[in-house]
Amino acid sequence: MEILKSLGYITFVIYSVALFYIAAFCLMQFNLLYSFLFKKSGLCREVEDKDIKLWPKVTVQLPIYNEQYVVERLIDSIVAFDYPKDRFEIQVLDDSTDETKDIIAKKVAEVLRQGFDIKVIYRENRKGFKAGALKYGLTKANGEFIAIFDADFVPNRNFLKKTIPCFAQPEVGVVQTRWGHLNQSYSLLTELQALQLNAHFTIEQGGRARGDNFLQFNGTAGVWRKTTIEDAGGWHADTLTEDLDLSIRSQLKKWKIHYLVDVISPAELPVEMNGLRSQQYRWMKGGAENAKKLIPSIWDSNLKFGKKMHTTVYLLSSSVFLFIFLLGVSSVPLLFLLKYTTIDMDFLSYFLGALVAIAIIYFIANVHIAWPKQNYFYKILKFTLLFPIFLALSMGLSLHNAMAVLSGFFGKKSDFIRTPKYGINTIKDKFKGKNYFKGSFDPTVVIEGMLGLFFLTALIYGIVNDQGYFIALHATLAFGFLLIFGLSLAHAFKGK
């Protein structure tokens, strides 16, 4: 009996630590909402052609690796830029090993005939992956500014004329735009991804910018001052998120990142679970790698204490999945051990405020900002249905993302795995049978399915024994892990 009592208290401490960490993370997010809503935006002014005597030279870099379904669309969108033709050059940084090479060669020949300055830059190998390609291309770039787009983006015609004027402020080293979504309505999976990305690209990025805190260049749909890249030490390939790495290093060098929340650059969302998982793994592991690499530099700098703390929390943000997973797995034994303790679990109600804070953030980001103008009550209904599923999906990814975070912290190296894109735009488009689609799944999926059943059992036990403390948590975890398991299998063996 004493052993069970001790185990109960130990499990309670583990559960409480995880709960406090998650609550603190949610409240930090709410702080970003305050900055976004109540602090000055710092947006740069609109500039017309007549106000500019000579638009500066821009190099547009397009890092490509096996993107046969979207690369032509990308090049077409760059060629369509409303910017003096003689004031920008296009670098297609082609590391492809498939028929994408031929598609690019044909497209570039066509664009050259139209009088554009476009070059295909090949390397002998993919050393450094995307970071290596950008670094190599920079040595051949003639532009004062460097615009970067991933293959799945379709930037608007006015992109350069919206971003370049912001560099009139000499301290601005980077201008980042908000991501839009070409295929948000394709499926439930794409709707849920858009829900999360909209919060990041409005409240999070906007809040950091307006609060004068460090933020990041998101790897694409932004522009760098070339001298900023050079001053910060250039592109490094020692993490999976080279964009975050260079962003922090440049801000430590006193450069500013200017964020344009109202300038939208649309892109294609991953449409199948394998692609989403690989993207999440890269982002989560890269975040942990950068935390390990950069936090010492943050604290060795002369930044104010508040900014050091804010940047540290930001770099550790992917770690929240460790605590979400820890919260879930510790709650089940705690359910059985509580009766051997004198713990009063009524304190859990106080943590509902953290959940409410996140719900408010996502509501404002999507319903009030990112979603198109529609019937307001329809948008409320849509959010009410999607947000609980989004929470479940996030919890269902907690094991996968926690493993990525641990891999990053422990320094385990892995290749940069690109997220396959299929040129998906409408509900009629299919991805099964296309190149890059793999009819397989990560073995971790089996464990996720077992965890789904594990939490379902705990849910049933709690209902039968009238222990309601963890019913909502276990219901969400069970649904989330089983949703990940089901979608992974469906996409691996059936496709759409």
C-alpha positions as CSV (number, residue, x, y, z in Angstrom):
1,M,0.0,0.0,0.0
2,E,2.8,2.5,0.9
3,I,4.5,1.7,-2.4
4,L,1.3,2.5,-4.3
5,K,0.9,5.7,-2.3
6,S,4.5,6.8,-3.1
7,L,4.0,5.9,-6.8
8,G,0.8,8.0,-6.8
9,Y,2.6,11.1,-5.5
10,I,5.6,10.6,-7.8
11,T,3.2,10.3,-10.8
12,F,1.3,13.3,-9.7
13,V,4.5,15.4,-9.6
14,I,5.4,14.3,-13.1
15,Y,1.9,15.1,-14.3
16,S,1.9,18.5,-12.6
17,V,5.3,19.5,-14.0
18,A,4.0,18.7,-17.5
19,L,0.8,20.5,-16.9
20,F,2.6,23.7,-15.6
21,Y,4.9,23.7,-18.6
22,I,2.1,23.5,-21.1
23,A,0.1,26.1,-19.2
24,A,3.1,28.5,-19.2
25,F,3.5,27.9,-23.0
26,C,-0.1,28.8,-23.6
27,L,0.1,32.0,-21.5
28,M,3.3,33.0,-23.4
29,Q,1.2,32.6,-26.6
30,F,-1.4,34.8,-25.1
31,N,1.2,37.5,-24.4
32,L,1.9,37.4,-28.2
33,L,-1.8,38.1,-28.8
34,Y,-1.6,41.1,-26.5
35,S,1.4,42.5,-28.5
36,F,-0.3,41.8,-31.8
37,L,-3.5,43.6,-30.8
38,F,-2.3,46.5,-28.8
39,K,1.2,47.4,-30.0
40,K,2.2,49.4,-33.1
41,S,2.5,47.4,-36.3
42,G,5.6,49.0,-37.7
43,L,4.4,48.3,-41.2
44,C,6.4,50.0,-44.0
45,R,4.6,52.4,-46.2
46,E,3.1,51.8,-49.6
47,V,5.5,53.0,-52.4
48,E,4.5,53.7,-56.0
49,D,6.8,53.5,-59.1
50,K,7.0,57.3,-59.4
51,D,8.5,57.5,-55.9
52,I,11.4,55.2,-56.8
53,K,14.1,56.6,-59.1
54,L,15.8,53.2,-59.5
55,W,14.5,49.9,-58.0
56,P,17.4,47.9,-56.5
57,K,18.7,44.7,-58.1
58,V,17.1,41.6,-56.6
59,T,18.2,38.0,-56.9
60,V,15.4,35.5,-56.7
61,Q,16.6,32.1,-55.5
62,L,14.5,29.0,-56.1
63,P,16.0,25.9,-54.3
64,I,14.6,22.9,-56.1
65,Y,14.9,19.2,-55.5
66,N,12.7,16.8,-57.5
67,E,9.6,19.0,-57.8
68,Q,8.2,18.0,-61.2
69,Y,4.6,18.8,-60.4
70,V,5.1,22.4,-59.2
71,V,8.3,23.9,-60.5
72,E,6.8,25.3,-63.7
73,R,4.1,27.0,-61.7
74,L,6.7,28.5,-59.5
75,I,8.8,29.9,-62.3
76,D,5.7,31.3,-64.1
77,S,4.8,33.2,-60.9
78,I,8.3,34.7,-60.6
79,V,8.4,35.8,-64.2
80,A,5.0,37.5,-63.7
81,F,6.5,39.8,-61.0
82,D,5.5,43.5,-61.5
83,Y,9.1,44.6,-61.2
84,P,11.5,46.1,-63.8
85,K,12.7,43.1,-65.8
86,D,16.3,44.4,-65.9
87,R,16.4,44.8,-62.1
88,F,16.0,41.2,-61.0
89,E,17.7,37.9,-61.8
90,I,16.4,34.4,-61.2
91,Q,18.5,31.5,-59.9
92,V,17.0,28.0,-60.2
93,L,19.2,26.1,-57.7
94,D,18.5,22.7,-59.1
95,D,19.7,19.7,-57.1
96,S,17.2,17.4,-58.8
97,T,17.9,13.8,-59.7
98,D,14.8,13.0,-61.7
99,E,12.9,14.4,-64.7
100,T,12.5,17.7,-62.9
101,K,15.9,18.6,-64.5
102,D,14.4,18.3,-68.0
103,I,11.3,20.2,-67.1
104,I,13.4,23.0,-65.6
105,A,15.7,23.2,-68.6
106,K,12.8,23.5,-71.0
107,K,11.0,26.1,-68.9
108,V,14.2,28.2,-68.4
109,A,14.8,28.2,-72.2
110,E,11.3,29.5,-72.7
111,V,11.8,32.3,-70.1
112,L,15.2,33.3,-71.6
113,R,13.5,33.9,-74.9
114,Q,11.2,36.3,-73.1
115,G,14.2,38.4,-72.1
116,F,14.5,37.5,-68.5
117,D,17.8,37.0,-66.6
118,I,17.4,33.4,-65.5
119,K,20.1,30.8,-64.8
120,V,20.1,27.2,-63.7
121,I,22.8,26.5,-61.1
122,Y,23.8,22.9,-60.6
123,R,26.0,21.4,-57.9
124,E,28.1,18.2,-58.0
125,N,26.3,16.9,-54.9
126,R,23.6,17.9,-52.4
127,K,26.1,18.8,-49.6
128,G,24.3,20.9,-47.0
129,F,20.9,20.3,-48.8
130,K,18.8,23.5,-49.0
131,A,21.3,25.5,-46.9
132,G,24.1,24.3,-49.2
133,A,22.2,25.3,-52.3
134,L,21.4,28.8,-51.0
135,K,25.0,29.3,-49.9
136,Y,26.4,28.2,-53.3
137,G,23.9,30.4,-55.2
138,L,24.8,33.4,-53.1
139,T,28.4,33.3,-54.4
140,K,27.0,33.9,-57.9
141,A,24.2,36.4,-56.9
142,N,24.4,39.9,-58.3
143,G,21.4,41.3,-56.4
144,E,21.6,43.6,-53.4
145,F,18.6,41.7,-52.0
146,I,17.9,38.0,-52.1
147,A,14.3,36.7,-52.4
148,I,13.8,33.0,-51.6
149,F,10.9,30.8,-52.6
150,D,10.3,27.1,-52.0
151,A,9.0,25.1,-55.0
152,D,5.4,24.9,-53.8
153,F,4.9,28.7,-53.5
154,V,3.0,31.0,-56.0
155,P,3.9,34.5,-54.9
156,N,1.7,37.4,-56.0
157,R,2.8,39.8,-58.8
158,N,3.4,42.7,-56.4
159,F,5.6,40.7,-54.0
160,L,8.8,42.6,-54.6
161,K,7.1,46.0,-54.7
162,K,5.5,45.3,-51.4
163,T,8.7,44.0,-49.7
164,I,11.7,45.9,-51.1
165,P,10.5,49.4,-49.9
166,C,10.8,48.1,-46.3
167,F,14.6,48.0,-46.7
168,A,14.6,51.8,-46.8
169,Q,15.1,51.4,-43.0
170,P,18.9,50.6,-42.9
171,E,18.5,48.3,-39.9
172,V,16.1,46.0,-41.7
173,G,17.9,42.9,-42.8
174,V,15.0,40.6,-43.6
175,V,11.4,41.1,-44.7
176,Q,9.0,38.1,-44.2
177,T,5.5,37.7,-45.6
178,R,2.6,35.6,-44.4
179,W,2.0,32.2,-45.9
180,G,-1.3,31.6,-47.6
181,H,-2.8,28.2,-48.7
182,L,-3.6,27.2,-52.2
183,N,-5.4,24.0,-51.2
184,Q,-6.8,24.7,-47.7
185,S,-10.2,23.2,-48.5
186,Y,-8.8,20.0,-50.1
187,S,-9.4,17.8,-47.0
188,L,-9.7,17.8,-43.3
189,L,-6.0,17.4,-43.0
190,T,-5.2,20.5,-45.0
191,E,-7.9,22.5,-43.1
192,L,-6.2,21.6,-39.8
193,Q,-2.8,22.5,-41.0
194,A,-4.1,25.9,-42.2
195,L,-5.7,26.4,-38.8
196,Q,-2.3,26.1,-37.1
197,L,-0.2,28.0,-39.7
198,N,-2.7,30.9,-39.6
199,A,-2.1,31.3,-35.9
200,H,1.7,31.2,-36.4
201,F,1.7,33.7,-39.3
202,T,-0.7,36.2,-37.7
203,I,-0.6,36.2,-33.9
204,E,2.8,34.6,-33.3
205,Q,4.9,36.2,-36.0
206,G,3.0,39.5,-35.8
207,G,3.1,39.5,-32.0
208,R,6.8,39.0,-31.9
209,A,7.4,41.7,-34.5
210,R,5.1,44.2,-32.8
211,G,6.5,43.4,-29.4
212,D,10.1,44.0,-30.6
213,N,11.2,40.5,-30.0
214,F,13.2,38.1,-32.1
215,L,11.2,36.3,-34.8
216,Q,12.2,34.2,-37.8
217,F,12.5,34.1,-41.5
218,N,10.4,31.1,-42.4
219,G,12.6,29.7,-45.0
220,T,10.6,31.0,-48.0
221,A,8.4,33.9,-49.1
222,G,10.8,36.5,-47.8
223,V,13.7,38.7,-48.8
224,W,17.2,39.1,-47.3
225,R,19.6,42.0,-47.6
226,K,22.6,40.2,-49.0
227,T,25.0,42.0,-46.6
228,T,22.9,40.7,-43.7
229,I,23.4,37.1,-44.7
230,E,27.2,37.7,-45.0
231,D,27.4,39.7,-41.8
232,A,25.6,36.9,-39.8
233,G,28.0,34.2,-41.1
234,G,26.1,32.9,-44.0
235,W,23.9,29.8,-44.3
236,H,24.8,26.9,-42.0
237,A,23.8,23.3,-42.7
238,D,24.3,21.9,-39.2
239,T,20.6,22.0,-38.3
240,L,17.5,21.0,-40.2
241,T,16.0,24.5,-39.9
242,E,18.7,26.7,-41.4
243,D,16.2,29.5,-41.7
244,L,15.7,29.8,-37.9
245,D,19.4,29.5,-37.3
246,L,20.4,32.4,-39.7
247,S,17.4,34.4,-38.4
248,I,18.7,34.4,-34.8
249,R,22.3,34.9,-35.7
250,S,21.4,37.9,-37.9
251,Q,19.3,39.5,-35.0
252,L,22.2,38.9,-32.6
253,K,24.1,41.1,-35.1
254,K,21.5,43.9,-34.5
255,W,19.7,43.4,-37.8
256,K,15.9,43.6,-37.7
257,I,13.3,41.3,-39.3
258,H,10.3,43.2,-40.7
259,Y,7.1,41.2,-40.8
260,L,4.3,42.0,-43.3
261,V,1.2,40.3,-42.0
262,D,-0.9,41.8,-44.7
263,V,1.2,40.6,-47.6
264,I,0.2,37.0,-48.4
265,S,2.3,34.4,-50.3
266,P,0.2,31.3,-51.2
267,A,1.7,27.8,-51.0
268,E,0.6,24.2,-51.3
269,L,-0.1,22.3,-48.0
270,P,1.0,18.7,-47.6
271,V,-2.0,16.5,-48.6
272,E,-1.0,13.1,-47.1
273,M,0.1,12.1,-43.6
274,N,3.6,10.9,-44.6
275,G,4.4,14.4,-46.0
276,L,3.0,16.1,-42.9
277,R,4.9,13.8,-40.6
278,S,8.2,14.4,-42.4
279,Q,7.6,18.2,-42.3
280,Q,6.8,18.2,-38.6
281,Y,9.8,16.1,-37.8
282,R,12.1,18.5,-39.6
283,W,10.6,21.5,-38.0
284,M,10.5,20.0,-34.5
285,K,14.0,18.5,-34.6
286,G,15.4,21.6,-36.2
287,G,13.9,23.8,-33.5
288,A,15.6,21.6,-30.8
289,E,18.9,21.7,-32.7
290,N,18.8,25.5,-32.8
291,A,17.9,25.7,-29.2
292,K,21.0,23.7,-28.3
293,K,23.2,25.7,-30.7
294,L,22.0,29.2,-30.1
295,I,20.7,29.6,-26.5
296,P,24.3,29.9,-25.1
297,S,24.9,32.8,-27.6
298,I,21.6,34.4,-26.6
299,W,22.7,34.5,-22.9
300,D,26.2,35.6,-23.8
301,S,24.9,38.6,-25.7
302,N,24.1,42.1,-24.4
303,L,20.3,41.7,-25.0
304,K,18.0,42.8,-22.3
305,F,16.9,40.1,-19.9
306,G,13.3,40.1,-21.1
307,K,14.4,39.6,-24.7
308,K,16.8,36.8,-23.7
309,M,14.0,35.0,-21.9
310,H,11.5,35.5,-24.8
311,T,14.0,34.2,-27.3
312,T,14.9,31.2,-25.2
313,V,11.2,30.3,-24.8
314,Y,10.8,30.7,-28.5
315,L,13.7,28.4,-29.3
316,L,12.4,25.8,-26.9
317,S,8.8,26.0,-28.2
318,S,9.0,22.6,-30.0
319,S,9.7,21.0,-26.6
320,V,6.0,21.5,-25.6
321,F,5.4,18.2,-27.4
322,L,7.6,16.4,-24.9
323,F,5.4,17.6,-22.1
324,I,2.2,16.9,-24.0
325,F,3.2,13.3,-24.4
326,L,4.5,13.2,-20.8
327,L,1.2,14.6,-19.6
328,G,-0.8,12.0,-21.4
329,V,1.2,8.9,-20.4
330,S,1.4,10.0,-16.8
331,S,-2.3,10.6,-16.5
332,V,-3.2,7.0,-17.0
333,P,-1.3,5.5,-14.0
334,L,-2.3,8.5,-12.0
335,L,-6.0,7.6,-12.7
336,F,-5.4,4.3,-11.0
337,L,-3.2,5.5,-8.2
338,L,-5.2,8.5,-7.0
339,K,-7.3,6.5,-4.6
340,Y,-4.1,5.6,-2.6
341,T,-3.3,9.3,-2.1
342,T,-5.0,12.3,-0.5
343,I,-4.6,14.5,-3.6
344,D,-7.4,16.9,-4.5
345,M,-7.6,17.1,-8.3
346,D,-10.1,20.0,-8.3
347,F,-7.1,22.3,-8.9
348,L,-7.2,21.1,-12.6
349,S,-10.1,23.5,-13.3
350,Y,-7.6,26.4,-12.9
351,F,-5.7,25.2,-16.0
352,L,-8.7,25.6,-18.2
353,G,-7.7,29.2,-18.6
354,A,-4.6,28.1,-20.6
355,L,-6.9,26.1,-23.0
356,V,-9.2,29.1,-23.3
357,A,-6.2,31.3,-24.1
358,I,-5.2,29.1,-27.0
359,A,-8.8,28.9,-28.3
360,I,-9.0,32.7,-28.3
361,I,-5.7,33.0,-30.2
362,Y,-6.8,30.5,-32.9
363,F,-10.3,32.0,-33.1
364,I,-8.9,35.5,-33.8
365,A,-6.2,34.2,-36.1
366,N,-8.6,32.3,-38.3
367,V,-12.1,33.6,-38.0
368,H,-11.1,37.3,-37.8
369,I,-8.0,37.5,-39.9
370,A,-7.1,34.6,-42.2
371,W,-10.3,33.0,-43.3
372,P,-12.0,34.6,-46.3
373,K,-15.0,36.8,-45.8
374,Q,-18.0,34.5,-45.3
375,N,-21.1,34.3,-43.2
376,Y,-19.8,35.0,-39.7
377,F,-22.0,32.4,-38.0
378,Y,-20.7,29.8,-40.6
379,K,-17.1,30.6,-39.6
380,I,-18.0,30.3,-35.9
381,L,-19.5,26.9,-36.6
382,K,-16.6,25.8,-38.7
383,F,-14.1,26.8,-36.0
384,T,-16.2,25.1,-33.3
385,L,-15.9,21.9,-35.2
386,L,-12.3,22.1,-36.3
387,F,-10.6,23.4,-33.2
388,P,-11.2,20.2,-31.0
389,I,-10.1,18.0,-33.9
390,F,-7.0,20.2,-34.2
391,L,-6.2,19.7,-30.5
392,A,-6.6,16.0,-30.9
393,L,-4.4,15.9,-34.0
394,S,-1.7,17.9,-32.1
395,M,-1.8,15.5,-29.2
396,G,-1.8,12.5,-31.6
397,L,1.5,13.9,-33.1
398,S,3.0,14.3,-29.6
399,L,5.0,11.0,-29.7
400,H,6.3,11.6,-33.2
401,N,7.3,15.2,-32.5
402,A,8.7,14.4,-29.1
403,M,11.0,11.8,-30.7
404,A,12.1,14.5,-33.2
405,V,12.8,17.0,-30.3
406,L,14.9,14.4,-28.4
407,S,16.8,13.5,-31.5
408,G,17.7,17.2,-32.0
409,F,18.7,17.7,-28.3
410,F,20.9,14.6,-28.4
411,G,22.6,15.6,-31.6
412,K,21.5,12.7,-33.7
413,K,22.1,13.7,-37.4
414,S,19.6,13.0,-40.1
415,D,19.1,14.0,-43.7
416,F,17.0,16.9,-44.8
417,I,13.8,15.1,-46.1
418,R,11.8,17.3,-48.4
419,T,8.0,17.4,-48.1
420,P,6.6,16.0,-51.4
421,K,4.2,18.2,-53.3
422,Y,1.9,17.0,-56.1
423,G,0.4,20.2,-57.6
424,I,-2.8,19.6,-55.6
425,N,-5.3,22.5,-55.9
426,T,-8.9,21.1,-56.0
427,I,-10.8,18.3,-54.4
428,K,-10.7,16.3,-57.6
429,D,-6.9,16.1,-57.6
430,K,-5.3,12.9,-56.6
431,F,-1.9,12.1,-55.2
432,K,-1.9,8.3,-55.3
433,G,0.1,7.0,-58.2
434,K,2.2,10.1,-58.6
435,N,5.9,10.1,-58.3
436,Y,7.1,10.9,-54.7
437,F,4.1,9.1,-53.2
438,K,5.3,6.2,-51.1
439,G,2.7,3.6,-50.2
440,S,4.3,3.0,-46.8
441,F,4.3,4.4,-43.2
442,D,6.6,5.1,-40.3
443,P,6.7,2.1,-37.9
444,T,6.0,4.6,-35.2
445,V,2.4,4.6,-36.5
446,V,1.8,1.1,-35.0
447,I,2.8,2.5,-31.5
448,E,0.5,5.4,-32.1
449,G,-2.4,3.0,-32.8
450,M,-1.6,1.1,-29.6
451,L,-1.5,4.4,-27.6
452,G,-4.9,5.3,-29.0
453,L,-6.3,2.0,-27.6
454,F,-4.4,2.6,-24.4
455,F,-6.1,6.0,-23.9
456,L,-9.4,4.7,-25.0
457,T,-9.2,2.0,-22.3
458,A,-8.4,4.7,-19.7
459,L,-11.3,6.7,-20.9
460,I,-13.7,3.8,-20.5
461,Y,-12.3,3.0,-17.0
462,G,-12.8,6.6,-15.9
463,I,-16.4,6.7,-17.1
464,V,-17.3,3.3,-15.6
465,N,-15.7,4.2,-12.3
466,D,-17.1,7.7,-12.2
467,Q,-13.7,9.3,-12.2
468,G,-14.1,12.4,-14.3
469,Y,-10.8,14.2,-13.8
470,F,-9.2,12.9,-17.0
471,I,-12.2,12.1,-19.2
472,A,-11.8,15.1,-21.6
473,L,-8.0,14.5,-21.8
474,H,-8.2,10.8,-22.5
475,A,-11.0,11.3,-25.0
476,T,-8.9,13.8,-26.9
477,L,-5.7,11.7,-26.7
478,A,-7.6,8.5,-27.8
479,F,-9.2,10.3,-30.7
480,G,-5.9,12.0,-31.7
481,F,-3.7,9.0,-31.7
482,L,-6.4,6.9,-33.5
483,L,-6.8,9.7,-36.0
484,I,-3.1,9.8,-36.8
485,F,-3.1,6.0,-37.0
486,G,-6.1,5.9,-39.3
487,L,-5.0,8.6,-41.7
488,S,-1.5,7.2,-41.9
489,L,-2.8,3.8,-42.9
490,A,-5.4,5.2,-45.3
491,H,-2.9,7.5,-47.0
492,A,-0.2,4.8,-47.2
493,F,-2.3,2.1,-48.8
494,K,-5.2,3.9,-50.5
495,G,-4.3,7.5,-51.2
496,K,-7.0,9.8,-52.3
